[in-house]
Amino acid sequence: MMLDAGLLLILTFFVLLIIGAPIGICIAVSSMATILIALPMEIAIFTTAQKMVSSLDSFTLLAIPFFILSGVLMNHGGIALRLVNFAKLFSGRIPGSLAHTNIVGNMMFGAISGSAIAASTSIGGVMVPMSEREGYSRSFSAAANIASAPTGMLIPPTTAFILYALASGGTSISALFAGGLIAGGLWGIGCMLVAYLIAKARGYTTKIDLRNTSVRKVIAEALPSLLLIVIIIGGIVLGVFTAVEASAISVLYTMLLTIGIYRTINFSAFLASLIKALETTGVIMFLLAASAAMSFAMSITGLPAALSSTILGVSENPVIVLLVITLMLLVIGCFMDIGPAILIFTPILLPITNLIGVDPVHFGIVMVFNLCIGTITPPVGTGLFVGAGIAKEKVENLLLPLLPFYLVIMATLLLITYVPSITLFLPRIMGL
């Protein structure tokens, strides 16, 4: 019966996913159907409801709506152009300067907004047309924008690491943030290296003219936005405040910035931001509750133990096991959004990595990095399609220009996977 229930869980989930049902519905319906086969109806309904409600009974979850609201306010607050001007200060004389500005802008704005889509839209929407006017290939500019957009999902503050901390049973959010800062930085640097080599080969040597620009003014306008990253990361990592307290501070600071200093958000825009944040939070909370039901369904069917035995049956060598898990996560990321993937697969894969001696913080960073790649790859990578829409290019025309970026990103993934000290040294020296 347990085998039948496990097969039902998998088949129901993927059938619903293929026919286009929302991911939350796929998780909830397949989980409930499986539990009803394995347990009597009264016990199944009561226990599932209890698991779903108790999964939301966590003080740490308060950080999610606050960080979401902060990101929405930043996205609507006219921050992007100020960060673009600031990024120009660092990339003005480098071959491919406009592409580098796009990449650095995505790293900064993505970290502030916590959204790869917001970064790709806001920064890319400014930089891609500007690059084309300066003689850059549109496909190259779009590729640089798309490839660097997910860096903001690694550079804190980011909800992905909060979800992993909850799903993993309490991994340090501060340590994940510190390690994610390194991983996101390496991703961005890798993209800049590719952009530099391509720009030099093609003669994209346009220099950004800053002679008529007041450097002090550019820094003064961008500094308040950049201080948010410093305050949040520094405060959490140094133990000044918790992730929940940091999220509330983030909202207050963002309101001060967009309403008080920049004055780019009025009352109606603020209400619209509240509604948008509420909708996004509702989706995430439902996914979290549904994922708790799926975790319960998988536990009673023995799927995690079966998967663990299968992977460890291939090899008990940590190098091979990590490679198998990496390939699995890359495939999962191509078909599933990062939030549900973290909630579903962390309880399955974390025990396996614990058995081979992988640090939970290291695995969390590797997992999020893997799943971020899926946001810019076919067939359902939202970042890929949004970036193509911004550039007004067909997706198939961008795959070849994206190939060198993919290769460097994959090389970076292998580097942080097999050299854990790269992402763990910062948490360790800070005592996290």
C-alpha angles and dihedrals in degrees: 000000000000090000091051091048091051092050090047090053093052097041095045092048095051095041091054090045093051093050090053104256115158111269093242091055091047091055097043098045096044091047094049093047090052095047092049090057094048099042138032112271097250093050093041095053095043095045095044092050090048092051093048095049095043091051088065094047095096129117090210090065089071088077092066100065091042094051090045092052091047090052093048091051091049091049092054095038102080094250097135099074092049091052091047090055090048092050090054089066090066100039106033097109100034120102106261090023095166092053090050090049089053092050095046090045091052091050093052099039093040090054092049096045097033090221131107090198092053091049094047092048100042101038097029091046088062101035105041096059090041091052092050091052089053092055101265118142109259092222091053092050091047091049092052090049095047096043094052099041096088093058089089090062089062101036107077146284091056132147092218092075092044090055091048091050090054095044092047094053101255112332110173110272090200091056091047091050092050093048092043090056089061094044093049091046092052091049091053094045090051091053090049090052091054092046091050094052094046093044092050092049092049097040097246093158100142109151119215109238109229097164093102093041123090105230090199091053092049092050092044092052095046099038097078090055093046091049088066090066091047094048095047099041094038094045095050097040094046092046096243090132139354126257090260093051089046091054092053091047088049091057094047092047092047091050090050090049101045099033103029108030108022094024092207097133123063128191096274091049089049091053090048089052091051091052092048091049090048092052093048092046091050091053093049094047092050090049090050093051093045090049090054088056090050091049089054091047091051092048094055092046094048094234096141091052091046092050091046091052091048095051094042088045089063091054141325091213106117091220092057094041092052090048091052091048091047092052090047093051092047090056092044091050091055091061107026136054116252097246099056091040091056093047095047103039103035093075089048101045103032094070089052093052090046089057092056093045102255115156110245091228091052092048092048092055092046091048095051091044090053094049092046088061088059091062091068101038132081144290101036105358104146092197091055094051095043091049091049089050092051090052093041090232131132114254093234089057091057100051095081094047088047093052097087090047090051091051094052092044090051090048089052090050092053090046096055091040096056099030102051093172089074093069098025100052094079095050089045097050088049091051095243 
